[in-house]
Amino acid sequence: MRTVAYDLGKRKTTLSEVHDGAVVARRTVRRISELHRDLGTQAPPARVAIEACRDAWAVHDLLAQWGNEVVVVDTTRVRQLGVGR
């Protein structure tokens, strides 16, 4: 299963796909609808990690509906997971 980190931003959102500890793909989108290409029903399923925020649960539900395994991560623990390295 693919592993994707999803960084929700106010003006843009970044997806980073990781394989064997290295980023193998990175993409920036401005609308949630643009995610369908990478995480939609036609794409291979992914385990997607997103930081907890106001919009996280709506995004969680959409990505899960598309067949992905979505994990909402507590923002106080993202550094422990290696986010930002």
Backbone bond lengths (Angstrom), bond angles and torsions (degrees), N, CA, C in turn:
res aa  C-N    CA-C-N  psi(-1)  N-CA   C-N-CA  omega(-1)  CA-C   N-CA-C  phi
1 M - - - 1.451 - - 1.524 108.73 -
2 R 1.304 115.82 138.92 1.472 121.47 178.19 1.526 110.22 -68.02
3 T 1.333 116.49 152.89 1.463 122.63 176.07 1.522 108.32 -121.03
4 V 1.342 115.53 124.52 1.458 121.07 -175.99 1.523 109.49 -130.56
5 A 1.322 116.41 133.01 1.461 122.60 171.28 1.525 107.00 -99.45
6 Y 1.299 115.19 133.56 1.464 121.36 -174.10 1.516 107.43 -123.50
7 D 1.329 117.82 115.07 1.462 122.92 -177.54 1.527 109.05 -105.54
8 L 1.323 115.86 104.03 1.463 121.34 179.16 1.521 109.62 -73.54
9 G 1.304 116.73 126.83 1.458 120.94 177.08 1.508 110.95 -123.85
10 K 1.309 115.72 166.71 1.460 120.31 -179.22 1.524 111.58 -67.31
11 R 1.329 117.26 -43.60 1.467 121.57 -177.66 1.527 114.13 -107.70
12 K 1.327 115.89 -22.72 1.460 119.42 179.93 1.525 109.57 -149.98
13 T 1.306 115.48 160.25 1.449 122.75 -178.96 1.523 108.13 -128.79
14 T 1.319 115.68 137.83 1.459 120.15 -178.90 1.518 110.19 -116.36
15 L 1.322 115.41 134.49 1.461 122.50 174.69 1.517 107.36 -111.84
16 S 1.310 116.68 133.68 1.460 121.39 175.53 1.517 107.72 -127.79
17 E 1.328 116.18 120.31 1.461 120.16 177.22 1.520 108.17 -94.47
18 V 1.329 115.48 132.53 1.461 121.87 -175.57 1.526 109.32 -118.15
19 H 1.335 114.35 137.56 1.464 120.53 175.66 1.519 108.14 -141.43
20 D 1.316 116.89 126.48 1.474 122.60 -178.13 1.521 112.39 52.85
21 G 1.322 116.92 40.57 1.457 121.59 175.05 1.518 115.61 80.05
22 A 1.317 117.74 3.44 1.469 120.57 -179.54 1.530 109.53 -123.03
23 V 1.319 115.13 144.34 1.464 120.21 175.95 1.525 107.99 -73.78
24 V 1.325 116.13 121.33 1.461 120.78 -178.11 1.531 112.30 -105.39
25 A 1.324 116.80 -15.70 1.465 120.41 177.81 1.520 108.76 -155.97
26 R 1.313 115.55 142.68 1.466 120.97 177.24 1.515 107.67 -141.07
27 R 1.328 115.53 138.04 1.459 120.77 -178.07 1.513 109.15 -148.07
28 T 1.329 115.98 142.23 1.458 122.13 176.65 1.517 108.86 -113.69
29 V 1.330 115.89 134.16 1.460 121.44 178.08 1.529 109.13 -127.19
30 R 1.313 115.38 158.82 1.467 119.91 179.11 1.531 112.82 -109.81
31 R 1.348 116.51 -16.40 1.469 121.26 179.74 1.520 110.06 -131.15
32 I 1.304 115.95 146.70 1.453 121.05 178.75 1.529 110.99 -57.97
33 S 1.326 116.63 -36.55 1.469 120.29 -178.48 1.534 112.20 -60.29
34 E 1.327 117.49 -26.15 1.460 121.22 179.22 1.530 112.57 -70.19
35 L 1.327 117.14 -13.89 1.458 120.91 179.20 1.518 112.63 -72.31
36 H 1.314 116.53 -20.11 1.464 119.89 -174.88 1.528 111.64 -58.40
37 R 1.317 117.24 -34.03 1.474 120.54 179.37 1.528 111.62 -60.43
38 D 1.338 116.52 -40.99 1.465 121.27 -175.03 1.523 113.53 -94.19
39 L 1.340 116.87 -30.34 1.460 119.74 -173.23 1.518 113.45 -128.76
40 G 1.321 117.52 8.54 1.457 121.64 -176.73 1.515 113.77 -78.61
41 T 1.296 115.08 -172.56 1.464 121.43 -174.42 1.524 113.43 -64.74
42 Q 1.324 119.00 -22.99 1.465 121.95 179.55 1.531 112.65 -88.71
43 A 1.333 117.67 -13.40 1.469 121.95 179.82 1.532 109.28 -88.50
44 P 1.338 117.23 154.15 1.467 119.12 175.38 1.532 109.72 -60.86
45 P 1.334 118.32 144.13 1.470 120.33 -179.20 1.521 110.96 -61.30
46 A 1.324 114.62 152.68 1.461 120.78 -178.59 1.521 110.20 -137.81
47 R 1.313 114.88 154.93 1.459 121.38 167.54 1.529 104.29 -91.73
48 V 1.325 116.33 117.90 1.455 121.61 -173.12 1.524 109.61 -114.91
49 A 1.325 116.85 124.77 1.462 121.99 176.85 1.524 108.61 -103.85
50 I 1.331 116.20 128.57 1.465 121.22 175.81 1.520 108.83 -131.32
51 E 1.335 115.55 146.97 1.454 120.51 177.55 1.519 110.30 -73.64
52 A 1.312 116.01 143.31 1.456 120.96 175.88 1.533 109.14 -64.94
53 C 1.317 115.43 130.11 1.460 121.87 175.97 1.524 107.33 -161.42
54 R 1.298 116.55 -177.63 1.464 120.88 -176.62 1.531 112.41 -57.32
55 D 1.313 118.00 -40.54 1.458 122.05 -175.70 1.526 114.38 -92.67
56 A 1.326 117.22 -2.76 1.465 120.80 -172.47 1.523 113.00 -58.97
57 W 1.303 118.50 -40.56 1.468 119.72 -175.01 1.521 112.00 -71.66
58 A 1.313 117.91 -34.18 1.468 120.05 176.01 1.532 109.83 -65.87
59 V 1.322 116.85 -42.57 1.465 121.61 178.08 1.535 109.27 -67.17
60 H 1.326 117.02 -41.32 1.463 121.72 176.63 1.525 110.31 -53.68
61 D 1.326 116.55 -50.53 1.463 120.69 -177.28 1.527 112.11 -62.28
62 L 1.328 117.15 -41.58 1.459 121.11 179.77 1.531 111.29 -64.68
63 L 1.333 116.56 -48.96 1.467 120.37 -178.99 1.522 111.62 -64.87
64 A 1.324 117.45 -36.86 1.463 121.17 177.28 1.534 110.29 -66.90
65 Q 1.312 116.78 -40.16 1.470 121.46 177.24 1.526 110.55 -60.21
66 W 1.325 116.73 -33.06 1.463 121.56 178.77 1.527 112.34 -78.55
67 G 1.345 118.36 -2.47 1.461 121.25 175.63 1.512 115.75 101.20
68 N 1.325 117.76 13.50 1.461 121.48 179.69 1.526 110.63 -96.21
69 E 1.337 115.59 156.53 1.458 121.38 172.21 1.527 105.94 -94.28
70 V 1.322 117.25 116.48 1.462 121.25 -173.23 1.520 109.73 -111.43
71 V 1.340 115.83 131.56 1.453 122.57 178.48 1.525 107.47 -119.43
72 V 1.336 116.49 121.69 1.463 121.16 175.85 1.524 106.89 -93.21
73 V 1.329 116.00 121.90 1.462 122.56 -172.82 1.525 110.46 -101.78
74 D 1.314 115.50 132.15 1.463 122.26 175.45 1.530 108.62 -60.24
75 T 1.323 117.37 127.13 1.469 121.34 -175.20 1.526 113.17 -63.69
76 T 1.325 118.42 -20.58 1.464 119.38 178.37 1.526 111.57 -77.69
77 R 1.344 117.64 -8.04 1.466 120.75 -176.84 1.525 113.93 -113.78
78 V 1.316 118.94 2.38 1.464 119.47 -175.05 1.528 112.71 -64.69
79 R 1.306 118.57 -35.03 1.463 120.26 179.07 1.535 110.74 -65.41
80 Q 1.323 116.86 -36.14 1.467 120.31 178.07 1.518 111.46 -63.97
81 L 1.327 116.73 -26.43 1.454 121.47 179.51 1.526 113.18 -85.74
82 G 1.336 116.15 -4.68 1.463 119.89 178.96 1.503 114.60 95.58
83 V 1.327 118.51 6.99 1.458 120.97 179.36 1.519 109.28 -66.57
84 G 1.320 116.55 132.90 1.458 121.47 179.62 1.512 113.50 99.44
85 R 1.314 117.95 -5.80 1.468 120.54 178.38 1.498 110.12 -87.94
